[in-house]
Amino acid sequence: MRRYISRTRQTLTIWNRRRNTTMNAQLHPLEVNPITGEPFLRLRSHPNIIITPPRDEDIPAFIPLLNDVTICDWMSGPPYPYTVEHSTFWVNKCKSECEPILKQLHDAKDNPEPIIVRDAPIRYIREVKEDGTDVFIGDVGFIRCPMGELMSPKGLPLGTFDWENKQKMEDENNALPAGDPRIIWSIGDFLDPKYHGKGIMTDAVRTFLHEWGIPRMGIRHIWAATHTGNIGSVKVFLKNDFKLIFTHEEHAVAKGKMRGINLLEWKMDSDK
């Protein structure tokens, strides 16, 4: 756990004293823990919930959550049962994506204009307790869309899939430079079931998208996919101005059975 100082007058005084020497404007709109130096994004409507970089101490925290059937059954990617080895791989992968972005932002500290970056230096959702410590409660990230089977340049009839050209289309999407408006993004997320029903993930997606994704990554187009039946995730996206494009009951096999797909879309020109 890390200790975070609440926004009291004393904290603001400490922050203002250190701001000129420690604050890198390229990190905006992230805040920085003045004790650990760790950047974080505070949710708009849940100020006790923050998104931070991955930490090594998160490895054991993933295991009970991704072995919980109320989470893992709705996720295609993580293996089941979920082991220490799986968690170690995932946390290290997320660190390998976040840390270069943080270095890039630090290297650009003398640039007067905010730079556009390929990713975000933050990823994991935490609740900050009254004593200042924080607890890992989930994961949220914007990724290059992994649904190449839907990316035919000529367009596909709704509910049809081009599996033959899936990898080619994903490679082309991945090769687009940072900030390119043609990039199709996607979202990966989950939340500890104890925190469901409180609007936290809706707030996390909204805050992350509008505070970092749009201004700092140039996100303009997102496809979000859920398994059919995952009503909670669909509601999260609909509340963030996504539109349900189609539902198909036979999309792909995941965890040993055929799964359906809900595809939801957000575009910048539909942003409100």
BELTA-V769599 format. One record per helix or strand. SS is the DSSP state (A for helix, B for strand). FROM is the first residue (numbers start at 1). TO is the last residue. If there is no record, write none. Layout:
# BELTA-V769599
SS_FROM_TO, SS_FROM_TO
This chain:
# BELTA-V769599
B_3_3, A_9_22, A_25_27, B_31_32, B_39_42, B_49_52, A_56_66, A_69_72, A_84_107, B_124_128, B_133_144, A_148_150, A_166_175, B_185_191, A_193_195, A_200_217, B_221_227, A_231_238, B_243_254, B_257_267, A_268_270
